[in-house]
Every structure is written in structure tokens, then in C-alpha cells.
Amino acid sequence: MRVLITGGAGFLGFHTANHLAERGSESVVYDVASLVPADFPAGTTGIVGDVRDAQSLTRAFREHRPDAVVHAAAALPLYVRHHVALTTAERAAGAVLS
């Protein structure tokens, strides 16, 4: 099984990729952060992209054809403050989900 993991370079995504690899699944790690391939299990594909970028995400789906998706992406306050300007709607959604 091939699984696309958004936020794959984060704590949850990283451990999910390892868990899947132990069970023979292939992971496609999709994250806005730079990926270090050596940190992930063999057979893991890394894609640097933002889940808010529909074209990049669509390209990842078309190229890798995942059987399942684990959505572990999150806008972390420290990262957001320094790298990403959130829209009002994204901030409101984050407040509701927190």
C-alpha cells in the first residue's frame, strides 16, 4: 500500500512513515519543511510542498497515486511566524480546531 503523509517531516508524520514501513507499506512524505531522506525508512519518497498549494498537492497525487492519505500537516506558531503568512480564514480555522 502507498500512503501519502501530509506533514510527513513532523513528529506524527515521521513516526507514521516508520510504522507503515515496518508493515511493508510505502510512504510518500509531503511537507513544507526540507526533508532529510536519510532520516526516513528505505522506500520513502519525499516531496517538499505546501498543502495550501493545490497545484503542488494535485501533482503529488497524480505522480504517486496513493492508496490512502494521512493528514498530519499543521501550521505551527513558530514556523508560521517566521515563514508563512496565514490568511484570516486559516487563522480562524486553526482557532476553531485548537
C-alpha positions in Angstrom: 0.0 0.0 0.0 1.2 3.5 -0.8 0.3 6.2 1.7 0.7 10.0 1.2 1.5 11.7 4.6 1.0 15.4 4.7 3.2 17.0 7.4 5.4 14.0 7.0 8.5 15.6 8.3 6.8 16.4 11.6 6.7 14.2 14.7 3.5 12.4 13.9 4.2 12.1 10.2 7.7 10.8 10.8 6.5 8.1 13.2 3.7 7.2 10.9 6.1 6.7 8.0 8.2 4.4 10.2 5.2 2.5 11.4 4.0 2.0 7.8 7.4 0.9 6.6 7.6 -1.8 9.4 4.3 -3.2 7.9 5.6 -3.2 4.3 3.8 0.0 3.1 5.4 2.7 1.0 5.2 6.3 2.3 5.1 9.5 0.3 6.1 12.2 2.7 4.7 15.6 1.8 5.9 18.6 3.9 6.6 22.3 3.6 9.9 21.7 5.5 13.0 20.5 3.9 13.3 16.7 4.1 16.3 14.7 5.0 15.9 11.4 3.2 18.4 9.5 5.4 16.0 10.1 8.4 13.2 8.1 6.7 12.9 4.4 6.1 14.1 2.9 2.7 11.4 3.3 0.0 10.1 6.6 1.4 9.6 9.3 -1.2 9.9 12.9 0.0 8.2 15.9 -1.6 8.6 19.5 -0.4 5.3 21.2 -0.8 2.6 23.2 1.0 -0.8 21.6 1.5 -2.3 25.1 0.7 -0.8 24.9 -2.8 -3.5 23.0 -4.8 -1.2 22.5 -7.9 1.6 21.0 -5.9 -0.7 18.7 -4.0 -2.5 17.6 -7.1 0.8 16.9 -8.8 1.8 14.7 -5.8 -1.4 12.8 -6.1 -1.1 12.3 -9.9 2.6 11.2 -9.8 2.4 8.9 -6.8 -1.2 7.6 -6.8 -1.6 6.9 -3.1 -4.0 4.3 -1.8 -4.6 6.3 1.4 -3.7 9.7 2.9 -2.7 10.5 6.5 -3.2 14.2 7.0 -0.8 15.2 9.7 0.1 18.7 8.5 -0.3 21.6 10.9 0.6 25.3 11.0 2.9 25.5 14.0 3.1 29.0 15.6 6.9 29.3 15.4 7.1 28.2 11.8 4.2 30.4 10.8 5.6 33.4 12.5 8.8 33.2 10.6 7.9 31.6 7.2 4.2 31.6 6.4 1.7 34.4 6.3 -1.7 32.8 7.1 -4.9 34.2 5.8 -7.7 35.3 8.2 -9.7 32.2 7.3 -6.8 29.9 8.0 -6.2 31.6 11.4 -9.9 31.3 12.3 -9.9 27.6 11.3 -6.8 27.0 13.4 -8.5 28.7 16.4 -11.6 26.5 16.0 -9.6 23.3 15.7 -7.3 24.1 18.7 
